[in-house]
């Protein structure tokens, strides 16, 4: 029986973007099912004003391995801070394992250097290892067609120490099975702490809006497609604006700002920046329409939009593009409104249809809520994960 699970990651916790929210949902679901969960973050933390270096979030214990001193040089950060953080992460895991053994440790990163460091050491400590993957490896995330040869060599070696995988899509399973090696795999497309949406109801607001929420990375979410679609219908709906929540890179933000300016939408489309994690449910629920758009890329084929479950839980009509394996879970006119990717004309038609068919749109949104609650809720989803872990770890 799986009782204690470690999660090793390299992004901020417990506040952050999609990967953070996903892992927090994993952890809270496991805790709700009676497991102890400890998250260790080995990326040196740089923000002194953020949450404490260690603590609990929703019953999930977390610890930062190292706090970076920003006054130091780049070389110091690279050759002192980074190694110190990696070594401290091992010390934290070893101390916790000595106190109470981990049943397994989940590696929530795919950079070959870090895998090469952690995987052999953890196995030498007697800890069984699983890999969590919600996207293709880094070169493909940057729109390359495959991974370099040295990645394959390192992955093949590292997987001598890894027992199983937890992946977001069947496309990812096929990639790892064919490119690296086969391992017992559990598909977990989306997961969300649905309790965050308890008691959330639409509020009266001064100005109506459509809402996009994500990282605004144009290689992953082509927000410009949404903006161009909005341009096609905005004159007919002068009382509705478009809000874009996220923290794009300077380059991507410039592109988005140029599109907004080019289309003369400076007073109708607003880049709102990052939003507090606790404000997300209400912000989504207050919207008239929730929007997301992804281009046709191999990256999109391997992922599943984390934001979709949040959108569906908000009881607001949602537009998605038909990429990857989205169509395996939700369907046009049933739980979402779906369009083909990179087609702003078709996207605009969906916007218009939702705004002019409010009763039908509301019914779709209600079905979406029930679907998300039953299929993406963290407690139910992780219950299946625990069954997989019990079977896999017992048979190893």
Secondary structure, 3 states (H helix, E strand, C coil): CCCEEEEEECCCCCCCCHHHHHHHHHHHHHHHCCCEEEEEECCCECCCCCCCCEEEECCEEEEECCECCCCCCHHHHHHHHHHHHHHHHHHHHHHHHHHCCCCEEEEECCCHHHHHHHHHHHHHCCCCEEEEECCCCHHHHCCCCCCCHHHHHHHHHHCCCCCEEEECCHHHHHHHHHHCCCCEEEECCCCECHHHHCCCCCCCCCCEEEEEECCCCCCCCCHHHHHHHHHHHHHHCCCEEEEEECCCCHHHHHHHHHHHHHCCCCCCEEEEECCCHHHHHHHHHCCCEEECCCCCCHHHHHCCCHHHHHHHHCCCCEEEECCCCHHHCCCECCCEEEECCCCHHHHHHHHHHHHHCHHHHHHHHHHHHHHHHHHCEHHHHHHHHHHHHHHHHHHC
